[in-house]
Amino acid sequence: MKRAALICLFLCTVALGFCKIRIEVKVKNPLPLPESGLYLAASFNNWNPGDPAFKLTQKDANTYFIELVQEYEHFEYKLTQGSWAYVESDSTGVFIPSRQFNYKPGQTTIEIALRGWEKRAFYQMVIKQIPYNTPHDATLYLAGNFNNWNPRDEAHRLHRQANGTYQVNFSTELERIEFKFTRGTWSSVEGQENGRMRPNRVLFRSKIRANQPLEFEIATWEDLSGSGNFLAFAWYDIFILFAALQGFLLVLAIPTIQDFNRKANRWLVFLLFFVSCILLIRTIGNQRDIAQVFPFLQFVPDFLLLAYPPAFYLYVRRLLFQSDQFSPKVLLHFIPSALQIFAYTPFLLAEVAALKVDVVSHDAQGWWAVNAVAVFGWFSNAFYTYLCLHSIQGYRKQSQRSYSYEENLHFLLTVLIITGVCLLLWAFTLVVAAIGYLNHREIWLFTEKSADLIWLIFSFIPHLLGYFAIHQPEIFKVAQPVSLFNATPELPIKEVKAGHLSDKKSEDLSDENLQRLKQQVEAYMLQHKPYVNPKLTLNELAGMLKLPPYLLSKVINEGYDINFFDFINTYRIEEFKRRMEDPHFQHYTLLSIAFEVGFNSKTAFNRSFKKITNQSPSEFFQTVKV
């Protein structure tokens, strides 16, 4: 008996679980699309306006019905004709709220009246031209932010017309309409002519007229473009790819240079490796087959925007000032990079299928981080570029106290010039993008080409370092410290003043002693001409004069009111003038004479000559000829 009772109870429960609710609809006015029928869009089918599983059956000319298995005690629903362009309303076409269903025991039939249709604006999409290699039996769909980016939404399937075009009508209340055309999957979505991913098409409701045809042409399909072929690189991709290869070769070559500057160049090697990896990832990540399998690679290049500026700045500091100490404060520079990793986590850990939709829709949680990094990255790069220039300026000021020559910093300045050009283009792109967004302008082609140009210019840096590694390898070698007394400056750069170097250096010189030492220095300079040595330093000259370096520095600073650099170059300029009038040097060029008297570069000669004489060398030469 117990078993029978349990069986009966089970059967009753099953029967109740499969109770059907019949919804009958009485149509009061003719349907706008009689051939389309009626559909039920409800909370239990994700409000799909054209779900075939919930299409109503026509009973007679004015009656439709659908039977639902009772699974929910409550749901909301509306009647449509297959899309939100045709949704029920009151008899005057005014919007009505969703209908409510609340289960009541014994209720099996619901009778409702369909009195009218909303007077919604709808858009007619017309594809005039498709790629020549489109399969003849292909079905085209419209996917966008109005249908949850469904690439195979039957309610937004395009229909082939007699004239060869494809058309679909749809309705949306969105102001900004983003969409793409597909052949049913994201792997067969439309692309650019070069095979790369096409940004979303964008329409603005306020800029177009409703119920008017909108015509489009499809350039290519991503899966049929051949862009997955590794030989199908654009010329700029090839250039960037070679830049990455150049960087990897430098990573291997720089440590093999004799007298390798380990302190500074380990930062350079790390930086080159990081930059080369990013350039490589960006190049191959744009290839369709790679992007389909690893879509997160499209986000990886963004990490360069915040990590590169402080890393290059730290390399400049190590190269110029040769600091041996590692301070935990260095890690503070990379806090923005750490925050960026945290913000990008939703993309990096997302499933491949979901991430593909996120990349297309730009609606994913955390997408704001991508735009924020683009803006903050500009300020970060601009700030660290300023710090690098400030460091170079401080280094030059300090070096002029102990060296008679200019250090070769051209490669650093050239890198900063390249960075500056990138910053200018970057800022211009951000401004144009902001103006376009605020004014509802589709400017994706400009922003994409601008981004490509910025990356192309940036990729010159590995090529540049490769050039200097071959032609001027001394920049990667160990240099002497700048500080007069082997003191290593720390962040931030502070000007080293002679009066603060030590107790001995603060001792005052009497006028008598100062004049005596000046005569001693001048006599030695005129007799032995040590300034013709292009690498003359304060320590070397002090050794020749048998004076402490700090004392010689004090004599030059207080006795002549100039630094060591200008002091030596003054003698070189005078020697240059003398040799110009010497018949023995008549067949020499101005530059060759400059090198003979101790200058190590044309730039240093011209700058010093102009500073000391208020004339350029050519102007002085013309004066002498007259």
C-alpha positions in Angstrom: 0.0 0.0 0.0 2.8 2.4 0.9 4.5 1.7 -2.5 1.2 2.4 -4.3 0.6 5.6 -2.4 4.1 6.8 -3.3 3.6 6.0 -7.0 0.3 7.8 -7.0 1.9 10.8 -5.3 4.8 10.8 -7.8 2.4 10.6 -10.8 0.3 13.5 -9.5 3.4 15.6 -9.0 4.6 14.8 -12.6 1.1 15.6 -13.9 1.0 18.9 -12.1 4.5 19.7 -13.4 3.4 19.3 -17.0 0.1 21.2 -16.7 -0.3 23.4 -19.7 -1.3 27.1 -19.9 -3.1 28.1 -23.1 -2.8 31.8 -24.1 -5.4 32.8 -26.7 -5.0 36.1 -28.4 -7.8 38.0 -30.1 -6.5 40.3 -32.8 -8.7 43.5 -33.0 -6.9 45.1 -36.0 -5.2 43.6 -39.0 -1.5 42.5 -38.5 1.1 44.8 -40.1 2.9 41.7 -41.4 0.2 39.0 -41.9 2.8 36.5 -43.2 5.0 36.8 -40.1 2.5 35.7 -37.5 2.8 36.3 -33.8 5.6 35.6 -31.3 5.8 35.5 -27.5 8.8 37.5 -26.1 9.0 36.7 -22.4 11.3 36.8 -19.4 11.8 33.0 -19.7 13.2 33.2 -23.3 15.5 36.2 -22.7 13.0 38.5 -24.4 13.7 37.1 -27.8 11.2 38.8 -30.1 11.4 36.1 -32.8 12.0 32.8 -31.0 10.6 30.1 -33.3 9.9 27.9 -30.2 7.4 30.5 -29.0 5.6 31.3 -32.3 1.8 31.3 -31.8 -0.5 29.0 -33.9 -3.2 30.6 -35.9 -6.7 29.2 -35.0 -8.8 31.4 -37.3 -8.6 34.8 -39.0 -8.5 36.7 -35.7 -7.3 34.2 -33.1 -3.9 32.9 -32.3 -2.9 30.6 -29.4 0.1 29.0 -27.8 0.3 26.3 -25.1 3.0 26.6 -22.5 4.2 23.9 -20.1 3.6 25.3 -16.6 7.1 25.8 -15.1 7.0 29.3 -13.7 4.7 30.8 -11.1 5.3 34.2 -12.5 6.6 35.6 -15.8 6.3 38.7 -18.0 5.7 38.7 -21.7 4.7 40.7 -24.8 3.5 40.0 -28.3 5.6 40.8 -31.3 5.8 39.9 -35.0 9.3 38.6 -34.9 11.3 41.7 -34.0 11.1 44.7 -31.7 10.1 46.8 -34.7 6.6 45.3 -34.3 5.5 45.1 -30.7 2.0 45.3 -29.2 0.6 48.6 -27.9 -2.8 50.0 -27.0 -5.3 50.9 -29.7 -3.6 54.3 -30.3 -0.1 53.0 -30.7 1.1 54.1 -27.3 3.5 51.9 -25.3 2.0 49.5 -22.8 3.9 47.7 -19.9 4.8 44.1 -20.2 1.9 41.7 -19.4 2.1 39.8 -16.2 1.3 36.1 -15.5 0.7 34.8 -12.0 -0.2 31.2 -11.6 -3.5 30.4 -10.0 -4.5 26.8 -9.1 -6.9 25.4 -11.7 -6.2 28.1 -14.3 -5.6 26.6 -17.8 -6.5 29.4 -20.3 -5.7 33.1 -20.6 -7.5 35.2 -23.0 -6.0 38.5 -24.1 -6.8 41.1 -26.7 -4.2 42.6 -29.1 -5.5 46.1 -29.9 -2.6 47.8 -31.7 1.1 48.1 -32.5 3.7 50.6 -31.3 4.5 53.3 -33.7 8.2 52.6 -33.6 10.8 53.8 -36.0 12.6 51.0 -37.8 15.7 50.9 -39.8 16.1 49.1 -43.1 19.6 47.7 -43.6 20.5 47.1 -47.3 23.8 45.4 -48.3 24.5 46.4 -51.9 27.7 44.5 -52.4 29.3 41.4 -50.8 32.8 39.9 -51.4 33.1 37.9 -54.6 34.1 34.8 -52.6 31.0 34.7 -50.5 29.5 31.2 -50.6 26.4 31.1 -52.8 24.3 29.6 -50.1 25.6 31.9 -47.3 23.0 33.4 -44.9 23.8 36.9 -43.6 22.9 38.2 -40.2 23.0 41.5 -38.4 24.6 41.4 -34.9 24.8 44.5 -32.6 24.2 46.0 -29.3 20.5 45.9 -29.9 20.4 42.0 -29.9 23.0 41.2 -27.4 25.6 40.7 -30.2 24.0 37.5 -31.3 25.9 36.5 -34.6 23.0 34.2 -35.7 19.9 35.9 -34.6 17.0 34.7 -36.9 15.1 37.9 -36.0 17.9 39.8 -37.7 18.6 37.6 -40.7 19.0 39.4 -44.0 16.8 38.3 -46.9 18.1 38.2 -50.5 16.1 40.4 -52.8 15.4 40.0 -56.6 17.9 42.8 -57.4 20.8 40.9 -55.6 20.8 43.0 -52.4 20.2 41.8 -48.9 17.8 43.5 -46.6 16.6 43.4 -43.0 14.4 45.7 -40.9 14.9 46.2 -37.2 14.0 48.6 -34.5 15.8 49.9 -31.4 15.5 52.7 -28.9 19.3 53.0 -28.6 20.9 56.4 -29.5 24.2 54.8 -30.4 23.8 51.7 -32.6 26.8 49.5 -33.1 26.7 46.5 -35.3 28.4 44.1 -37.7 27.4 41.7 -40.5 28.2 38.0 -40.1 27.5 34.7 -41.8 26.3 33.2 -38.5 29.5 33.0 -36.4 32.2 35.4 -35.1 34.8 33.6 -37.2 32.9 34.5 -40.3 32.3 38.2 -39.4 33.0 41.0 -41.9 36.5 42.5 -41.9 38.6 45.2 -43.5 40.0 45.0 -47.1 43.4 44.1 -45.6 41.8 41.2 -43.7 42.2 42.7 -40.3 39.4 43.0 -37.8 36.9 45.7 -38.7 35.8 48.0 -35.9 32.1 48.1 -35.2 29.9 50.0 -37.6 28.2 52.9 -35.8 25.0 54.8 -36.4 23.5 57.5 -34.3 19.7 57.7 -34.1 19.7 61.5 -34.1 21.8 61.6 -37.3 19.7 59.3 -39.5 16.1 59.3 -40.7 14.0 56.4 -39.7 12.2 54.2 -42.2 14.8 55.1 -44.8 17.2 52.5 -46.4 20.7 52.5 -45.1 23.1 51.1 -47.7 26.3 49.2 -46.9 29.1 47.3 -48.7 31.0 44.4 -47.2 34.7 44.5 -48.0 35.7 41.0 -47.0 35.0 38.1 -44.6 37.6 37.5 -42.0 37.6 33.7 -42.6 37.9 34.1 -46.4 40.4 37.0 -46.5 43.6 35.0 -46.1 44.7 37.2 -43.2 45.4 34.1 -41.2 48.3 33.3 -43.5 51.6 34.4 -41.9 52.8 35.6 -45.3 49.9 38.0 -45.4 51.5 40.8 -43.4 51.2 44.5 -44.2 54.4 46.3 -44.9 54.3 48.1 -41.5 53.7 44.7 -39.8 56.9 43.4 -41.4 58.8 46.5 -40.3 57.6 46.0 -36.7 58.4 42.3 -36.9 62.0 43.1 -37.9 62.2 45.6 -35.1 61.3 42.9 -32.6 63.9 40.6 -34.2 66.5 43.4 -33.9 65.6 43.8 -30.3 66.1 40.1 -29.6 69.5 40.1 -31.3 70.6 43.1 -29.2 69.5 41.3 -26.1 72.1 38.6 -27.1 74.7 41.0 -28.4 75.0 43.7 -25.8 76.3 41.5 -22.9 79.1 40.3 -25.2 80.5 43.8 -25.7 83.9 44.2 -24.0 83.7 46.3 -20.8 80.0 45.7 -20.7 78.3 48.2 -18.5 76.4 45.6 -16.4 74.9 48.1 -13.9 73.0 50.1 -16.6 72.7 47.7 -19.4 71.0 44.9 -17.5 68.1 47.4 -17.4 68.5 48.0 -21.2 68.6 44.3 -21.9 65.4 43.7 -19.9 63.8 46.7 -21.5 64.7 45.6 -25.1 63.4 42.1 -24.3 60.1 43.4 -23.0 59.6 45.8 -25.9 60.5 43.1 -28.5 58.0 40.7 -27.0 55.3 43.4 -27.1 56.1 44.3 -30.7 56.0 40.6 -31.6 52.7 39.9 -29.8 51.1 42.9 -31.4 52.1 41.8 -34.9 51.0 38.2 -34.6 48.0 39.1 -32.4 46.5 41.0 -35.3 46.4 37.9 -37.5 43.0 36.4 -37.6 43.8 32.7 -36.9 45.8 33.7 -33.8 43.2 36.2 -32.6 40.5 33.6 -32.9 42.4 31.2 -30.6 44.0 33.7 -28.3 41.9 36.9 -28.3 43.5 38.1 -25.1 46.7 38.9 -27.1 45.0 42.0 -28.4 45.2 43.5 -24.8 48.8 42.5 -24.1 50.5 45.4 -26.0 48.7 47.9 -23.7 51.0 46.9 -20.9 53.8 48.7 -22.7 52.1 52.0 -22.2 52.6 52.1 -18.4 55.6 49.8 -17.9 58.0 51.2 -20.6 58.3 54.9 -19.4 59.6 54.1 -15.8 61.8 51.3 -17.1 63.5 53.6 -19.6 63.8 56.3 -17.0 65.6 53.9 -14.6 67.9 52.8 -17.4 68.8 56.5 -18.1 69.5 57.0 -14.4 71.7 53.9 -14.2 73.6 54.8 -17.4 74.3 58.4 -16.4 74.9 58.1 -12.6 75.8 54.4 -12.2 73.9 53.8 -9.0 74.7 50.4 -7.5 72.0 50.4 -4.8 68.6 49.0 -5.4 65.9 50.9 -3.5 62.4 49.5 -2.8 61.3 53.0 -3.9 62.0 51.9 -7.5 59.0 49.6 -7.3 56.7 52.6 -6.7 57.3 53.5 -10.4 55.5 50.3 -11.4 52.3 50.7 -9.3 50.3 51.9 -12.3 51.4 48.8 -14.2 50.2 46.6 -11.3 46.9 48.4 -11.3 46.6 47.9 -15.0 47.1 44.1 -14.6 44.3 44.1 -12.0 42.0 46.1 -14.2 42.7 43.8 -17.2 42.1 40.6 -15.3 38.5 40.2 -16.6 39.9 40.1 -20.1 42.9 37.9 -19.4 40.9 35.3 -17.6 37.7 35.3 -19.7 36.7 32.4 -21.8 37.6 32.6 -25.4 34.0 32.6 -26.7 32.9 35.3 -24.2 36.0 37.4 -24.9 35.3 37.4 -28.6 32.0 39.0 -27.9 33.6 41.4 -25.4 36.1 42.5 -28.0 33.4 43.2 -30.5 30.8 44.8 -28.2 33.1 46.9 -26.0 30.4 46.4 -23.3 32.4 44.0 -21.1 32.9 44.7 -17.4 36.2 46.5 -17.0 36.3 47.8 -20.6 36.7 51.3 -19.2 40.2 50.3 -18.2 41.3 50.2 -21.8 40.3 53.8 -22.5 41.6 54.9 -19.1 45.0 53.3 -19.9 45.1 55.1 -23.3 44.7 58.5 -21.5 46.7 57.8 -18.4 49.5 56.2 -20.5 50.0 59.5 -22.4 50.5 61.4 -19.2 52.8 58.7 -17.8 55.0 58.8 -21.0 55.0 62.6 -21.0 56.0 62.8 -17.3 58.9 60.3 -17.6 60.1 61.9 -20.8 60.4 65.1 -18.9 62.3 63.3 -16.1 64.7 61.8 -18.6 65.4 65.2 -20.1 65.8 66.7 -16.6 68.3 63.9 -15.8 70.3 64.5 -18.9 70.4 68.2 -18.2 71.5 67.6 -14.7 74.2 65.1 -15.8 75.6 67.6 -18.3 75.8 70.3 -15.6 77.7 68.0 -13.3 79.9 66.6 -16.0 81.1 70.1 -16.9 82.7 70.4 -13.5 85.0 67.5 -14.1 85.2 66.8 -17.9 86.4 68.9 -20.7 84.3 67.0 -23.3 80.7 66.3 -23.9 79.5 62.8 -23.4 77.8 61.0 -26.3 74.2 61.2 -25.4 72.8 61.4 -28.9 71.2 58.0 -28.8 69.3 58.9 -25.6 68.2 62.2 -27.1 67.2 60.5 -30.3 65.1 57.9 -28.4 63.4 60.8 -26.5 62.7 62.6 -29.8 61.0 59.5 -31.1 59.0 59.3 -27.9 58.1 63.0 -28.3 56.8 62.4 -31.8 54.7 59.5 -30.6 53.4 61.7 -27.8 52.3 64.4 -30.2 50.5 62.0 -32.5 49.0 60.2 -29.4 47.7 63.5 -28.0 46.2 64.5 -31.4 44.6 61.1 -31.7 43.0 61.3 -28.3 41.7 64.8 -29.0 40.2 63.8 -32.3 38.7 60.6 -30.8 37.1 62.6 -28.0 35.7 65.2 -30.4 34.4 62.4 -32.7 32.7 60.6 -29.8 31.0 63.7 -28.5 29.8 64.7 -31.9 28.7 61.3 -32.9 31.2 60.9 -35.7 32.6 57.5 -36.8 36.3 58.0 -36.8 37.5 54.4 -36.3 39.6 54.4 -39.5 41.5 57.5 -38.4 42.2 56.2 -34.9 43.3 52.8 -36.2 45.7 54.2 -38.8 47.0 56.7 -36.2 47.6 53.9 -33.7 49.4 51.9 -36.4 51.6 55.0 -37.2 52.5 55.5 -33.5 53.5 51.9 -33.1 55.5 52.1 -36.4 57.4 55.2 -35.2 58.0 53.6 -31.8 59.4 50.5 -33.4 62.3 52.6 -34.7 63.8 52.5 -31.2 65.2 48.9 -31.5 66.5 49.8 -35.0 68.2 52.9 -33.6 69.9 51.0 -30.7 71.1 48.4 -33.2 72.7 51.2 -35.3 74.5 52.7 -32.2 75.5 49.2 -31.1 77.3 48.8 -34.4 78.7 52.3 -35.0 79.2 53.6 -31.5 79.5 50.5 -29.1 81.2 52.7 -26.5 77.8 53.9 -25.3 77.2 50.4 -23.9 80.6 50.3 -22.1 81.5 51.3 -18.6 82.0 55.1 -18.2 83.6 57.0 -15.3 81.4 58.4 -12.6 80.4 62.0 -13.0 80.7 63.0 -9.4 84.0 64.7 -8.5 84.5 62.6 -5.4 82.9 59.4 -6.5 79.6 60.4 -4.9 76.6 58.8 -6.6 73.6 61.1 -6.9 70.2 59.7 -5.9 66.7 60.5 -7.0 65.9 63.3 -7.4 68.8 64.9 -9.2 70.4 67.6 -7.1 73.0 69.9 -8.4 76.4 69.3 -6.7 77.9 72.5 -5.4 81.5 72.9 -4.8 81.0 74.5 -1.4 79.1 71.4 -0.1 81.5 68.7 -1.2 83.6 68.4 2.0 85.1 70.4 4.8 88.3 70.9 2.9 86.4 72.2 -0.1 84.8 74.9 2.0 88.0 76.5 3.0 88.4 80.1 1.6 91.3 81.0 -0.6 93.0 84.3 0.1 93.3 86.6 -2.9 97.1 86.2 -2.8 96.9 82.4 -2.9 94.2 82.5 -5.6 96.3 84.7 -7.8 99.4 82.6 -7.3 97.5 79.4 -8.2 95.9 81.1 -11.2 99.4 82.0 -12.5 100.6 78.4 -11.9 97.6 77.0 -13.9 97.9 79.5 -16.7 101.6 78.9 -17.1 101.1 75.2 -17.3 98.2 75.5 -19.8 100.2 77.8 -22.1 103.4 75.7 -21.9 102.2 72.1 -22.0 98.8 72.6 -23.8 97.0 69.7 -22.0 93.7 70.9 -23.5 94.5 69.2 -26.8 93.7 65.9 -25.1 90.0 65.5 -26.0 89.4 63.3 -22.9 91.1 65.6 -20.4 89.5 65.5 -16.9 89.8 67.6 -13.8 91.5 64.8 -12.0 94.1 64.4 -14.7 94.9 68.1 -14.9 95.1 68.3 -11.1 97.6 65.4 -11.2 99.7 67.2 -13.7 99.7 70.4 -11.6 100.2 68.4 -8.4 97.1 70.0 -6.8 94.2 68.4 -5.1 91.2 68.2 -7.5 89.0 70.1 -5.2 91.5 73.0 -5.0 91.9 73.2 -8.7 88.1 73.2 -9.1 88.0 76.1 -6.6 90.6 78.1 -8.4 88.7 77.7 -11.7 85.3 78.5 -10.2 86.4 81.5 -8.1 89.3 82.7 -10.2 87.6 82.6 -13.6 83.9 82.4 -12.6 83.4 79.5 -15.0 83.3 75.7 -14.8 86.1 73.3 -15.8 84.4 72.5 -19.2 84.3 76.2 -20.3 87.7 76.8 -18.8 89.4 74.2 -21.0 87.3 75.1 -24.1 88.4 78.7 -23.8 92.0 77.6 -24.3 90.9 75.4 -27.2 89.1 78.3 -28.9 92.2 80.5 -28.5 94.4 77.7 -29.9 91.9 77.3 -32.7 92.2 81.0 -33.6 95.9 80.9 -33.5 96.1 77.9 -35.8 93.7 79.5 -38.3 96.3 82.3 -38.8 99.2 79.8 -38.9 100.2 79.1 -42.6 101.0 75.5 -41.6 97.3 74.9 -41.0 96.0 76.8 -44.1 95.0 73.5 -45.9 93.0 72.3 -42.8 89.2 72.6 -42.6 87.7 74.4 -39.7 86.4 71.1 -38.3 89.8 69.4 -38.6 91.5 72.2 -36.7 88.8 71.9 -34.1 89.6 68.3 -33.6 93.3 69.1 -33.5 92.8 71.5 -30.6 90.8 69.0 -28.5 87.2 69.1 -29.5 85.6 65.7 -29.9 82.6 66.6 -32.0 81.3 69.2 -34.4 78.4 70.0 -32.2 80.5 70.5 -29.1 82.8 72.8 -31.1 80.1 75.0 -32.6 78.2 75.2 -29.2 81.4 76.2 -27.3 82.6 78.6 -29.9 79.3 80.4 -30.0 79.1 80.6 -26.2 82.6 81.9 -25.7 82.9 84.3 -28.7 79.3 85.2 -29.4 80.0 84.2 -33.0 79.7 81.0 -35.0 82.9 79.6 -36.4 81.9 80.5 -40.0 81.1 84.1 -39.0 84.5 84.3 -37.3 86.2 82.9 -40.4 84.6 85.6 -42.6 85.8 88.2 -40.2 89.3 86.9 -40.4 89.2 86.9 -44.2 88.1 90.5 -44.3 
